[in-house]
Amino acid sequence: MNEALLMKIGWGLISSPNSLWVKVLLSKYGLDHTLLPNVLPTKYGSYMWKAVGGIWPEVLKGIKWDIGNGNKVRFWWDNWATEDDPLHAFTLQPIPLEQVDECVARLTTDEGAWNWRLFANFLHHHLFLKIAAIKPPNVNVRMIKSYLALSKMMVNDEDSFWSFVWHWRGPQRIRTFMWVVGQNRLKTKVELFRRHIGADMSCARCGCFIENTLHALRDCPGAKHVWLALDWMLYNLKNLWKYEGFFDWTCLFEVTIWRLWFWRNQNLHNGVTNSTSNIVMDIKCHTEEIQKINQSFFVHADIKVEKHFGWVAPSWPWFKLNTDGTHKSSGLSNARGLIRNCHGEWIIGFGMNIGVGFITGAEIWGFYQGLCLA
Ligand SMILES: [Zn+2]
């Protein structure tokens, strides 16, 4: 019989336990679905059954453990990460008794990542790479929960910060910046330290012990002088929506924190310093420009549209995620991806080492990571 057809039947035996034909076959040959053997007993049986038995080892090669929520798979004793023997067969030193029967879920962190600290001493590096390529359990549940929380917030709280950010009329890059600020993901020294990228949390500009978002955008002396020059307190206290009879305060506010971050980076990464008055001028120019565009945006339909060959930008207000996974002959896989906006501008990207896996796994990791970023 055709090998592909036999594989399909073999796969059906494993994946469709409730199908009538599977139930009939399994009961005819006295097999329990939950304990499908490594070798099908084919001493007796139909021609088709024997043929499936012949390719059974190939079918088993195509099967991967699904660790689900990780509560039913034993970390050391089940073949969830390895092909032939369980991880227990590869330990470098005896596993403490209290850990021997742990399920996979118990060796992850609250954030849904592998808790390497708990098993790093017992396994060789090449097994780390295999485990790294497997998505830890429960991550999906957490993601769905946070998605629901977010969507609930988006729907129920129209006046929320997010709603304000997305409805703000201005360049997408400022809107995205505001979103990053709101997510508390601005790569300040504190944030870099938290991600294990930077070694210290102090502000490189003023020496303050901690540079968090508020410090970088409000309290650092350079930023403070700019705010004072803009008379932000006066305008906030009086709840004035117009600034100097022309500027819209919300616009000025968003542009100000966006430019403060820009000049902070210029200072830190390129050694460029700028005076308070120049930064204020820069902020006012940008604000004025945005307001002029806003005023004319809906009047003039004749707007230049950038055409991409091979990649088509999504329409406003959508973003597009592109991902890719690669797989080397050594087994090492990696994935990368990026999100672009309706202008084709780069918003955020990622590149990651996955570990040892398959090309499909790399593609799926890329897609998954991309969705997490989105
Ligand atoms: Zn500072």
Residues whose N, C-alpha, C, O or C-beta is under 5 A from the ligand:
A	BS01	ZN	C203 R205 C206 G207 C208 C220 P221
